Structure formats: C-alpha cells, structure tokens
Amino acid sequence: MGLLNQPWLAMTITVIDSKDNGLIGLQGMIVDETKHTLRVRSSKGVHVIPKDVIRFTLDNGDTVIEGSKVTQRPEDRVNRRYRRNR
C-alpha cells in the first residue's frame, strides 16, 4: 500500500513548497483532513492548509506529494489507484 493510500491522521507533515511563502517549512501533525484542506497542529498552533497550493512530505519521507493531485475526500483517496510517475 502506497503512502497516498494510507490514512494521514497523526502523521507528521512538512511543507516543502507552496504558493504561499508563509507555509514553506511548516511542520506538524495532521489532526484532520477534508477534501480541500489539511488541519495541522504545530508548535505555533493549529493551521488549516489548502491542499492545492502545497507540495509536502509525510513522516520525513523521500516522497514528495503534490497537494493538487490529492484533492478528494480522505475516504476516496484511500481507495483510489494512482499512476506511477515514470
């Protein structure tokens, strides 16, 4: 099972790129996920981050996830099949 098909709650997210410069470098634990947003608890409080403006990693992994590619409900994302980038 790939990282895209796992539940993300309680995973650590690190934002590596964003259209909003204030989000770059944000790191925290995912506490909620909706179709278009991630709610992240960091040392500075809880942030609601739109998925479609960020690129991020989970649990300090090497896989970079394009937020705009995962804008669906979490229960749909878990069961979806994704193409591999070649």
C-alpha positions in Angstrom: 0.0 0.0 0.0 1.5 3.3 -1.0 1.7 6.5 1.1 -1.1 8.1 -0.9 -3.5 5.3 0.0 -2.9 5.4 3.8 -4.8 7.4 6.3 -2.8 10.6 7.1 -4.1 11.4 10.6 -1.4 11.6 13.2 1.4 11.7 10.5 4.0 14.4 10.5 3.7 16.8 7.5 6.5 19.1 6.2 5.5 21.7 3.6 8.5 21.9 1.2 6.9 24.3 -1.4 3.9 26.5 -1.5 2.3 29.3 -3.5 2.0 31.0 0.0 5.6 31.7 1.2 4.3 31.7 4.8 3.6 27.9 4.6 7.0 26.8 3.4 8.8 24.9 6.2 5.7 24.4 8.2 5.9 21.1 10.1 3.4 19.5 12.4 1.0 16.6 13.0 -2.1 16.2 10.8 -5.2 16.3 13.0 -7.9 16.5 10.4 -8.3 16.1 6.6 -11.1 17.3 4.3 -11.5 17.2 0.5 -9.6 20.5 0.1 -7.7 21.1 3.4 -5.4 19.6 6.0 -5.6 20.8 9.6 -2.1 20.7 11.1 -1.0 21.2 14.8 2.4 22.7 15.0 4.3 24.3 17.8 2.7 27.6 16.9 -0.9 26.4 17.0 -3.4 24.8 14.6 -3.2 25.7 10.9 -5.7 25.0 8.1 -3.7 24.5 4.9 -5.3 24.2 1.4 -4.1 21.1 -0.3 -4.0 22.6 -3.8 -1.3 25.2 -3.0 1.3 23.0 -1.3 3.9 20.2 -2.0 4.8 18.2 1.1 6.3 15.1 2.6 4.9 12.8 5.3 6.8 11.4 8.2 10.1 12.9 6.9 9.9 10.6 3.9 11.5 11.0 0.5 8.2 11.0 -1.4 7.1 14.5 -2.4 3.3 14.7 -2.7 1.7 17.3 -5.0 -1.3 18.6 -3.0 -3.3 19.4 -6.1 -3.3 15.7 -7.0 -4.9 14.6 -3.8 -7.8 17.0 -3.5 -10.5 14.4 -2.8 -12.2 13.1 0.3 -9.9 11.1 2.5 -12.1 8.0 2.3 -12.0 8.3 -1.6 -8.2 8.9 -1.6 -7.5 5.7 0.4 -9.3 3.5 -2.2 -8.0 5.3 -5.3 -5.4 3.9 -7.7 -2.6 6.3 -8.6 -0.4 6.1 -11.7 3.3 6.0 -11.1 5.5 8.8 -12.5 8.0 7.4 -14.9 
